[in-house]
Amino acid sequence: MVEKDEDDAIHQVRVSCRRLRSNLKLFKKVLAGGWSAELRAELAGLALACGEARDLEVIAALVQETAGGEDDAAQVELISGTLRAGLADAASRANTVVTSDETAALLIRLQQTAAAPELKPRADERCADVLPELLAGAVGVFTQEADKLQPWTPDDDWHEVRLLAKRARYAAKTCAAVLGAEAEATAVQAAKYQELLGQHQDHCAAADALVALLPAAEPPLAFTLGRLVERHRAARKPLREEFLTLYHRS
């Protein structure tokens, strides 16, 4: 997709890396040797290289959406233009990494590993016996951390729970091929959590990106930046309340 310059290609590489890393984590108890940890680390690096462009794309769109008629249109356009310029640079860097020789070598290792992975004896057991335990582990880690969330919990903790919800969703989708409707229902519920927590993280990231522009901003621009930052931070409260209501009701 990247070589053909298809739309959303870089993002799909990032998503694929995350799913592969999630499955390597899910099946950790049946994978022998240190190769899975090494692959997860390499996939994390590739996903990180692809992430900046996607994050800026989401932030730029959200900032434009949050701006209102009371804001100075010229200042809003200047802010949006700055974010779009950063997006173009990040996309170029991501494209360079994805099409590099290092990534080509990683793809070969992934294919070779998938063809003949080194496994522990437990990998010979029935899927129906092993998968419920593995899925319960992924869901349990999410639940453990989600139980700690409060309306005043720091942004980073909310973001960590979002990542765990995504991992639980990926795990459930993987296991659903064998475990069926129950695992599929778990994936659907995790997706609802992930959606709310994702919206929360988008507003946090947008606020942080705008704050980063403040030091170089002239007073009129700084005023508009401040208004936008305030709105993005205010948007966290209803999303936190909605998540906590949904989570404790489920």
Backbone bond lengths (Angstrom), bond angles and torsions (degrees), N, CA, C in turn:
res aa  C-N    CA-C-N  psi(-1)  N-CA   C-N-CA  omega(-1)  CA-C   N-CA-C  phi
1 M - - - 1.457 - - 1.525 111.51 -
2 V 1.335 116.13 -40.61 1.465 119.67 -179.94 1.524 110.49 -67.40
3 E 1.329 115.80 -44.58 1.470 119.57 -179.59 1.517 111.75 -62.00
4 K 1.334 117.01 -30.80 1.467 121.32 178.89 1.532 112.33 -89.10
5 D 1.338 115.98 0.74 1.472 121.96 179.43 1.529 111.27 57.99
6 E 1.323 116.51 41.19 1.456 120.81 179.04 1.530 110.49 -77.88
7 D 1.321 115.26 152.12 1.458 121.15 179.07 1.525 110.14 -59.81
8 D 1.325 115.90 141.09 1.465 122.95 174.53 1.531 113.12 66.49
9 A 1.343 117.04 14.21 1.465 119.61 -175.16 1.527 112.53 -62.97
10 I 1.338 117.16 -46.99 1.460 120.87 -178.01 1.530 110.08 -61.37
11 H 1.320 115.61 -40.98 1.470 118.98 179.15 1.521 111.12 -63.66
12 Q 1.325 117.23 -39.10 1.461 120.22 179.82 1.527 111.50 -66.85
13 V 1.327 117.16 -33.00 1.469 120.13 173.66 1.527 109.79 -62.66
14 R 1.324 115.63 -43.96 1.466 120.79 179.23 1.529 110.96 -61.30
15 V 1.338 116.61 -46.09 1.459 120.87 179.82 1.532 110.46 -61.78
16 S 1.327 116.42 -42.47 1.462 120.39 179.69 1.525 111.19 -62.48
17 C 1.319 116.28 -41.50 1.469 119.91 177.25 1.530 110.62 -60.64
18 R 1.312 115.90 -42.63 1.462 119.49 -178.85 1.526 111.43 -65.26
19 R 1.316 116.40 -40.48 1.469 119.32 -179.45 1.521 110.86 -67.95
20 L 1.325 116.52 -40.27 1.458 119.63 177.27 1.522 111.23 -63.63
21 R 1.333 116.28 -44.11 1.463 119.97 178.73 1.523 110.91 -63.25
22 S 1.327 116.33 -40.21 1.461 120.56 179.31 1.519 111.06 -62.65
23 N 1.331 117.33 -42.79 1.466 120.12 -179.43 1.521 112.11 -70.56
24 L 1.327 116.89 -35.66 1.460 119.06 175.22 1.536 110.33 -63.34
25 K 1.336 115.55 -36.52 1.469 120.29 176.45 1.528 110.32 -68.77
26 L 1.335 116.33 -43.70 1.466 121.44 -178.69 1.525 111.40 -58.43
27 F 1.338 116.92 -44.14 1.464 121.52 -174.54 1.530 112.95 -95.04
28 K 1.317 116.62 18.06 1.462 121.02 -176.63 1.523 112.31 -53.73
29 K 1.338 117.70 -36.66 1.464 121.28 -175.49 1.526 113.30 -71.86
30 V 1.327 117.14 -13.05 1.467 119.00 179.52 1.536 112.05 -113.76
31 L 1.322 117.33 0.96 1.467 121.18 179.85 1.523 109.65 -99.03
32 A 1.311 116.76 128.22 1.463 121.57 -177.25 1.524 110.47 -96.60
33 G 1.339 116.10 151.93 1.463 120.28 176.65 1.519 112.59 80.59
34 G 1.331 114.58 179.95 1.462 119.49 -177.60 1.516 114.88 -96.41
35 W 1.339 117.53 6.36 1.462 119.51 -174.37 1.524 112.81 -65.34
36 S 1.346 117.60 -33.10 1.465 118.98 -177.18 1.529 111.16 -67.66
37 A 1.336 116.68 -38.79 1.471 120.30 178.29 1.524 110.24 -65.63
38 E 1.335 116.45 -38.93 1.464 119.96 179.13 1.528 111.00 -65.27
39 L 1.327 116.80 -42.68 1.458 120.16 178.35 1.522 111.38 -65.24
40 R 1.332 116.71 -40.64 1.464 119.75 179.07 1.524 110.77 -61.12
41 A 1.323 116.72 -39.45 1.462 120.49 179.71 1.531 110.91 -65.75
42 E 1.327 116.88 -42.58 1.459 120.04 179.10 1.528 111.34 -66.63
43 L 1.317 116.57 -40.71 1.458 120.55 178.29 1.527 111.06 -66.09
44 A 1.322 116.89 -34.41 1.464 120.53 177.23 1.522 110.53 -64.13
45 G 1.333 116.77 -40.45 1.458 120.37 178.17 1.514 112.24 -64.08
46 L 1.330 116.36 -41.17 1.461 120.95 179.16 1.525 110.22 -66.99
47 A 1.326 117.28 -42.88 1.469 121.01 178.84 1.524 110.89 -62.54
48 L 1.326 116.13 -39.53 1.467 120.39 179.13 1.522 110.95 -63.23
49 A 1.324 116.40 -40.87 1.464 120.61 179.00 1.527 111.67 -63.90
50 C 1.321 116.04 -30.11 1.472 120.92 -179.80 1.520 112.54 -87.52
51 G 1.326 116.78 -14.41 1.459 119.88 -170.33 1.509 115.73 -77.89
52 E 1.334 117.89 -34.16 1.461 120.16 -174.29 1.518 111.68 -60.27
53 A 1.329 116.73 -43.51 1.470 119.95 -177.97 1.523 110.60 -64.12
54 R 1.327 116.83 -44.95 1.465 120.06 -179.84 1.519 111.02 -63.55
55 D 1.320 116.78 -42.47 1.462 120.42 -179.36 1.528 110.70 -61.97
56 L 1.328 116.71 -43.80 1.458 119.86 179.75 1.525 111.76 -66.82
57 E 1.323 116.06 -34.54 1.465 119.76 177.19 1.526 110.71 -61.90
58 V 1.324 115.98 -45.68 1.468 120.94 179.21 1.525 110.70 -65.65
59 I 1.332 116.18 -43.44 1.463 120.80 -178.73 1.528 110.97 -63.06
60 A 1.326 116.94 -45.70 1.468 120.72 -178.79 1.524 110.94 -59.69
61 A 1.328 116.33 -42.93 1.468 120.30 179.68 1.524 110.90 -67.54
62 L 1.323 117.65 -39.40 1.456 121.49 -178.43 1.522 111.49 -69.29
63 V 1.323 116.62 -39.13 1.467 120.41 177.58 1.532 110.28 -62.49
64 Q 1.315 116.23 -44.25 1.464 120.33 178.59 1.530 110.46 -61.68
65 E 1.315 116.02 -39.47 1.468 121.22 -179.60 1.528 111.75 -68.58
66 T 1.332 116.10 -34.92 1.470 121.40 -176.36 1.525 112.15 -78.25
67 A 1.324 117.14 -27.80 1.467 120.70 179.57 1.522 110.15 -61.98
68 G 1.334 115.96 141.91 1.458 120.81 -178.00 1.515 112.23 -119.43
69 G 1.329 114.65 176.45 1.456 119.87 -179.04 1.510 113.71 -64.05
70 E 1.351 117.22 -21.71 1.464 120.18 179.95 1.520 112.64 -80.01
71 D 1.329 117.31 -9.00 1.462 120.69 179.10 1.522 110.56 -86.21
72 D 1.325 115.40 151.26 1.462 121.09 177.09 1.533 108.63 -67.09
73 A 1.309 117.10 115.11 1.469 121.77 -174.96 1.527 111.73 -60.46
74 A 1.326 117.15 -37.69 1.464 120.84 -178.96 1.531 110.61 -66.75
75 Q 1.324 115.76 -39.52 1.469 119.69 179.19 1.527 110.83 -68.50
76 V 1.322 115.85 -40.34 1.464 119.85 178.12 1.522 110.26 -62.57
77 E 1.329 116.86 -41.22 1.461 120.44 179.63 1.523 110.93 -66.56
78 L 1.332 117.11 -36.13 1.464 121.15 177.29 1.529 110.20 -63.83
79 I 1.324 116.05 -43.05 1.457 120.56 178.51 1.528 110.23 -63.81
80 S 1.326 116.09 -46.70 1.461 120.42 179.73 1.526 111.27 -61.77
81 G 1.341 116.06 -40.94 1.458 120.24 179.17 1.521 112.15 -62.79
82 T 1.334 116.42 -39.12 1.465 120.80 177.92 1.529 110.94 -63.73
83 L 1.326 115.34 -41.78 1.465 119.48 179.06 1.524 111.16 -67.57
84 R 1.330 117.12 -39.51 1.465 120.38 179.79 1.524 111.26 -66.63
85 A 1.332 116.62 -36.56 1.468 120.05 177.42 1.527 110.21 -64.12
86 G 1.324 116.07 -41.67 1.461 119.80 176.25 1.515 111.64 -64.12
87 L 1.325 116.41 -35.70 1.460 121.69 178.09 1.526 111.00 -63.08
88 A 1.322 116.85 -45.10 1.461 120.71 -179.50 1.529 111.07 -61.81
89 D 1.330 116.35 -42.73 1.465 120.47 179.05 1.534 110.91 -64.67
90 A 1.336 115.78 -43.04 1.464 120.11 -179.19 1.526 110.99 -65.54
91 A 1.331 116.55 -39.26 1.466 120.17 179.16 1.521 111.15 -63.95
92 S 1.328 116.16 -38.19 1.458 120.09 178.64 1.524 110.71 -65.62
93 R 1.319 116.76 -42.40 1.468 120.39 178.88 1.525 110.63 -64.65
94 A 1.325 116.55 -41.30 1.463 120.26 179.77 1.524 111.09 -63.73
95 N 1.327 116.36 -41.87 1.455 120.79 179.78 1.532 111.06 -61.30
96 T 1.335 115.36 -39.13 1.462 120.25 178.73 1.527 111.31 -62.99
97 V 1.329 116.25 -42.46 1.463 120.40 -179.49 1.526 110.96 -67.82
98 V 1.339 116.56 -45.29 1.468 120.43 -175.92 1.523 111.57 -64.32
99 T 1.315 117.84 -34.53 1.467 121.30 -177.75 1.529 112.47 -94.14
100 S 1.322 117.29 11.14 1.464 121.08 -177.29 1.527 112.01 -77.74
101 D 1.326 115.43 164.70 1.461 121.16 176.01 1.526 111.19 -63.67
102 E 1.340 116.32 -33.02 1.464 120.02 179.86 1.530 111.00 -63.44
103 T 1.330 116.03 -41.72 1.458 119.11 179.28 1.527 110.77 -69.91
104 A 1.328 116.86 -37.24 1.469 119.95 176.56 1.527 110.38 -60.59
105 A 1.331 116.44 -40.56 1.467 120.40 178.52 1.528 110.70 -67.08
106 L 1.331 117.01 -36.91 1.466 120.92 177.49 1.527 110.56 -62.90
107 L 1.316 116.83 -41.39 1.468 120.49 178.42 1.533 111.57 -61.40
108 I 1.319 115.87 -40.45 1.468 119.95 178.35 1.525 110.26 -63.80
109 R 1.340 117.01 -43.72 1.467 120.58 179.04 1.533 111.04 -62.76
110 L 1.326 116.19 -39.79 1.465 119.94 178.25 1.527 111.03 -61.96
111 Q 1.314 116.16 -44.16 1.467 120.21 -179.68 1.528 111.24 -65.36
112 Q 1.329 116.58 -42.54 1.457 120.30 179.66 1.523 111.20 -66.32
113 T 1.323 115.89 -40.43 1.463 120.06 -179.62 1.516 111.24 -67.07
114 A 1.325 116.22 -41.52 1.466 120.06 -179.94 1.524 111.24 -64.03
115 A 1.328 116.74 -31.15 1.467 120.74 -179.00 1.521 111.81 -72.74
116 A 1.347 117.20 -32.20 1.470 119.84 -177.19 1.532 110.20 -151.58
117 P 1.328 117.48 69.55 1.471 119.49 -179.25 1.526 112.02 -71.81
118 E 1.315 115.77 149.75 1.465 121.10 175.41 1.525 108.03 -83.14
119 L 1.330 117.03 120.79 1.456 121.54 -171.25 1.520 111.95 -123.08
120 K 1.327 115.29 157.02 1.458 122.08 173.47 1.538 109.19 -85.06
121 P 1.325 116.95 162.17 1.475 119.79 -179.83 1.525 113.23 -54.98
122 R 1.310 116.97 -29.90 1.464 119.17 -176.93 1.532 111.97 -64.32
123 A 1.325 116.93 -20.30 1.463 120.19 178.55 1.522 112.01 -63.30
124 D 1.341 117.45 -16.23 1.467 121.10 179.00 1.526 112.66 -83.28
125 E 1.344 116.55 -8.62 1.456 119.57 -179.42 1.532 110.96 -74.85
126 R 1.313 116.37 166.01 1.454 121.73 -179.02 1.525 110.81 -67.22
127 C 1.326 115.79 138.02 1.473 120.66 178.03 1.521 111.16 -56.48
128 A 1.332 116.02 -40.19 1.464 120.15 -177.45 1.521 112.06 -63.88
129 D 1.342 117.15 -21.53 1.463 120.86 178.16 1.522 112.56 -89.77
130 V 1.324 116.86 -33.18 1.463 121.20 -173.25 1.525 112.66 -92.10
131 L 1.334 117.91 -43.02 1.462 120.92 -173.21 1.528 114.74 -60.18
132 P 1.348 119.42 -39.64 1.474 117.51 178.98 1.524 112.93 -57.28
133 E 1.328 116.25 -39.36 1.465 120.00 179.25 1.527 111.16 -66.65
134 L 1.344 116.11 -43.21 1.462 119.57 -179.52 1.523 111.20 -64.64
135 L 1.315 117.01 -42.51 1.460 120.77 178.94 1.523 110.95 -66.11
136 A 1.322 116.38 -41.95 1.468 120.08 178.71 1.528 110.81 -59.95
137 G 1.328 116.13 -34.66 1.458 119.40 178.02 1.517 112.23 -64.42
138 A 1.329 116.74 -44.96 1.466 120.65 179.70 1.521 111.46 -65.17
139 V 1.329 116.17 -42.77 1.467 120.33 179.27 1.528 110.23 -67.81
140 G 1.329 116.38 -37.28 1.459 120.62 -178.89 1.517 112.96 -63.96
141 V 1.324 117.47 -39.59 1.467 120.74 178.00 1.527 110.06 -63.96
142 F 1.338 116.19 -42.78 1.467 119.74 176.73 1.526 111.06 -60.46
143 T 1.330 116.98 -48.05 1.458 121.23 -177.94 1.516 111.79 -61.82
144 Q 1.323 115.81 -41.43 1.467 120.69 -179.86 1.525 111.44 -57.53
145 E 1.317 116.63 -43.67 1.465 120.30 -178.26 1.528 111.75 -80.64
146 A 1.338 117.25 -35.53 1.469 120.10 179.33 1.519 110.83 -65.27
147 D 1.319 117.36 -33.51 1.465 121.23 178.47 1.533 112.08 -60.21
148 K 1.316 117.40 -24.14 1.469 121.78 -176.65 1.528 112.85 -84.27
149 L 1.331 117.13 -14.42 1.463 119.54 -173.48 1.524 111.63 -69.47
150 Q 1.319 113.86 136.51 1.457 122.85 174.19 1.535 107.82 -132.27
151 P 1.336 118.21 162.53 1.474 119.17 -179.98 1.529 114.05 -54.89
152 W 1.322 117.04 -26.65 1.463 121.22 -177.40 1.532 113.07 -98.18
153 T 1.317 118.44 3.13 1.465 121.83 -179.63 1.534 110.23 -61.47
154 P 1.344 118.73 139.53 1.470 121.29 -179.09 1.525 113.51 -57.64
155 D 1.328 115.12 152.81 1.465 121.17 -178.45 1.522 112.62 -54.66
156 D 1.325 117.33 -41.68 1.470 120.75 -176.21 1.527 111.68 -61.06
157 D 1.325 117.04 -34.78 1.460 120.05 179.20 1.529 110.67 -70.27
158 W 1.317 117.05 -38.11 1.462 120.60 176.04 1.528 109.81 -63.95
159 H 1.330 116.24 -39.83 1.462 119.82 179.36 1.520 111.15 -64.48
160 E 1.330 117.09 -39.57 1.464 120.78 179.44 1.527 110.48 -63.23
161 V 1.317 117.48 -40.09 1.467 120.29 178.52 1.527 110.09 -66.70
162 R 1.313 117.16 -35.04 1.471 120.33 175.53 1.531 110.23 -59.49
163 L 1.328 117.29 -45.35 1.464 120.61 179.28 1.527 110.98 -62.96
164 L 1.318 116.48 -37.74 1.465 120.08 179.43 1.528 111.09 -70.26
165 A 1.327 117.21 -34.68 1.471 120.40 175.46 1.522 110.20 -64.43
166 K 1.316 116.12 -40.07 1.464 120.16 178.26 1.534 110.07 -65.28
167 R 1.321 116.86 -41.24 1.465 120.26 179.63 1.530 109.92 -64.53
168 A 1.331 116.79 -40.91 1.464 120.12 178.53 1.526 110.34 -64.54
169 R 1.317 117.20 -38.84 1.464 120.86 178.50 1.523 110.85 -63.94
170 Y 1.339 116.93 -47.98 1.464 120.09 178.71 1.526 110.82 -59.79
171 A 1.337 116.37 -42.34 1.463 120.43 -179.14 1.528 110.27 -62.74
172 A 1.319 116.11 -43.60 1.462 119.84 -178.85 1.525 111.26 -66.28
173 K 1.332 117.08 -39.50 1.465 119.99 178.42 1.524 110.49 -64.03
174 T 1.315 117.12 -39.12 1.461 120.98 178.70 1.522 110.70 -65.34
175 C 1.334 116.52 -44.41 1.464 120.88 -176.48 1.529 112.29 -75.22
176 A 1.321 117.55 -20.85 1.471 120.56 -175.92 1.523 112.17 -62.20
177 A 1.335 117.08 -26.59 1.466 119.83 178.87 1.522 111.46 -59.75
178 V 1.349 116.44 -27.50 1.462 121.36 179.74 1.530 111.06 -107.73
179 L 1.319 117.04 -43.05 1.462 121.01 -172.15 1.522 112.86 -85.29
180 G 1.323 117.09 -17.34 1.450 119.81 172.25 1.512 116.28 79.37
181 A 1.348 115.83 -141.57 1.458 122.76 -166.95 1.523 113.20 -60.77
182 E 1.323 117.96 -37.80 1.465 120.06 -177.62 1.523 111.25 -64.08
183 A 1.318 117.00 -44.73 1.464 120.73 177.84 1.529 110.63 -67.02
184 E 1.316 116.54 -37.66 1.464 120.33 178.03 1.527 110.67 -62.75
185 A 1.338 116.49 -40.06 1.464 120.63 177.47 1.525 111.09 -63.94
186 T 1.330 116.10 -37.71 1.465 120.28 176.41 1.523 110.55 -62.73
187 A 1.324 116.30 -41.10 1.468 120.76 178.73 1.521 110.99 -63.82
188 V 1.315 116.94 -41.52 1.468 121.14 179.67 1.528 110.59 -63.42
189 Q 1.324 116.79 -43.76 1.464 120.33 179.74 1.523 110.98 -66.29
190 A 1.321 116.59 -42.11 1.468 120.16 178.57 1.518 110.97 -63.08
191 A 1.337 116.98 -35.07 1.463 120.70 178.45 1.526 111.03 -64.34
192 K 1.333 117.33 -36.26 1.466 120.58 177.32 1.524 110.82 -64.61
193 Y 1.331 115.70 -43.49 1.460 119.83 176.61 1.534 110.38 -61.80
194 Q 1.323 115.06 -46.39 1.460 120.54 -177.76 1.524 111.72 -60.84
195 E 1.321 116.69 -38.89 1.462 120.78 -179.31 1.528 111.10 -62.35
196 L 1.313 117.29 -48.19 1.466 120.76 179.94 1.528 111.20 -65.16
197 L 1.331 115.78 -45.07 1.461 119.76 -179.90 1.521 111.20 -67.87
198 G 1.331 117.13 -29.90 1.457 120.64 176.22 1.517 111.75 -67.58
199 Q 1.333 116.78 -42.18 1.460 120.12 176.37 1.526 110.51 -61.98
200 H 1.330 115.39 -40.79 1.464 120.35 177.49 1.524 110.81 -60.09
201 Q 1.330 116.44 -46.85 1.463 120.39 -179.35 1.525 111.87 -65.08
202 D 1.329 117.56 -35.86 1.466 120.17 178.26 1.522 110.77 -60.09
203 H 1.319 116.72 -43.01 1.472 119.80 179.36 1.532 110.91 -67.85
204 C 1.330 117.04 -38.34 1.471 120.22 176.61 1.527 110.32 -61.95
205 A 1.335 116.47 -45.71 1.462 121.05 -178.87 1.528 111.05 -65.61
206 A 1.333 116.74 -38.90 1.460 120.10 178.88 1.530 110.57 -63.88
207 A 1.326 116.25 -43.93 1.463 119.64 178.65 1.523 110.84 -61.15
208 D 1.335 116.93 -44.01 1.465 120.62 179.92 1.527 111.50 -63.77
209 A 1.331 116.91 -40.60 1.464 120.53 179.80 1.520 111.57 -64.70
210 L 1.315 116.42 -38.43 1.467 120.29 179.56 1.526 111.05 -71.50
211 V 1.326 116.78 -39.18 1.471 120.23 176.98 1.530 110.26 -60.09
212 A 1.333 116.51 -36.74 1.466 120.77 -179.46 1.529 111.89 -64.51
213 L 1.338 117.67 -22.28 1.465 121.44 179.17 1.524 112.65 -84.70
214 L 1.325 117.17 -12.89 1.467 120.62 -173.58 1.534 114.84 -63.75
215 P 1.342 119.56 -42.99 1.469 118.60 -175.15 1.530 114.22 -56.87
216 A 1.331 118.26 -32.67 1.470 121.30 -177.84 1.521 112.72 -95.65
217 A 1.323 117.77 4.08 1.467 120.95 -172.97 1.524 112.34 -89.61
218 E 1.331 115.79 139.06 1.462 121.42 170.96 1.531 108.25 -72.47
219 P 1.359 117.39 160.26 1.470 120.41 -174.69 1.530 115.65 -49.80
220 P 1.350 120.88 -46.29 1.476 118.61 -179.23 1.526 112.26 -61.97
221 L 1.328 116.01 -40.74 1.454 119.86 179.16 1.522 110.78 -69.40
222 A 1.327 116.44 -39.34 1.459 120.91 179.06 1.523 110.69 -61.56
223 F 1.325 116.66 -36.85 1.457 120.46 178.79 1.530 110.49 -63.47
224 T 1.329 116.75 -45.73 1.471 120.66 178.93 1.519 110.61 -65.11
225 L 1.330 116.62 -41.87 1.465 120.12 177.28 1.527 110.74 -58.75
226 G 1.326 115.91 -43.52 1.463 120.28 -179.29 1.522 112.47 -61.98
227 R 1.325 116.26 -41.13 1.466 120.53 178.48 1.532 110.68 -62.83
228 L 1.328 115.49 -43.31 1.458 119.43 -179.04 1.523 111.65 -67.42
229 V 1.323 116.33 -41.41 1.466 120.47 177.26 1.525 110.13 -58.67
230 E 1.330 116.22 -44.83 1.461 120.64 -179.84 1.531 111.31 -59.20
231 R 1.324 116.89 -41.03 1.470 120.19 -178.97 1.528 111.17 -67.19
232 H 1.331 116.48 -42.71 1.464 119.05 -179.54 1.528 110.88 -65.53
233 R 1.310 116.79 -37.97 1.459 118.95 178.62 1.527 111.10 -70.63
234 A 1.321 116.86 -35.27 1.466 120.10 177.83 1.521 111.09 -66.93
235 A 1.332 117.17 -29.38 1.472 121.11 -178.15 1.520 112.12 -67.85
236 R 1.338 117.42 -16.08 1.467 119.56 -179.27 1.525 112.16 -67.44
237 K 1.333 116.92 -37.98 1.467 120.47 -172.04 1.522 113.41 -58.95
238 P 1.342 119.81 -53.59 1.473 118.07 -179.53 1.524 113.18 -63.67
239 L 1.338 117.60 -31.61 1.459 120.00 178.32 1.530 111.13 -68.96
240 R 1.322 116.31 -38.59 1.463 119.67 176.53 1.528 110.48 -64.37
241 E 1.306 115.98 -43.63 1.462 119.88 179.96 1.530 111.02 -63.37
242 E 1.329 116.26 -41.97 1.458 120.12 179.96 1.522 111.24 -64.70
243 F 1.337 116.47 -42.10 1.462 119.19 178.77 1.522 111.02 -63.20
244 L 1.325 117.19 -48.38 1.459 120.54 -176.82 1.533 110.99 -62.24
245 T 1.320 116.71 -38.30 1.462 120.15 177.02 1.517 111.00 -63.25
246 L 1.327 115.91 -47.62 1.475 120.89 179.67 1.518 110.86 -63.89
247 Y 1.319 117.21 -44.49 1.458 121.51 -175.21 1.530 111.32 -64.67
248 H 1.320 117.31 -46.08 1.460 120.44 -176.43 1.530 112.53 -78.32
249 R 1.322 116.35 -14.79 1.460 120.43 176.39 1.529 111.53 -85.83
250 S 1.356 115.75 -22.53 1.471 120.43 -174.36 1.531 111.66 -77.38
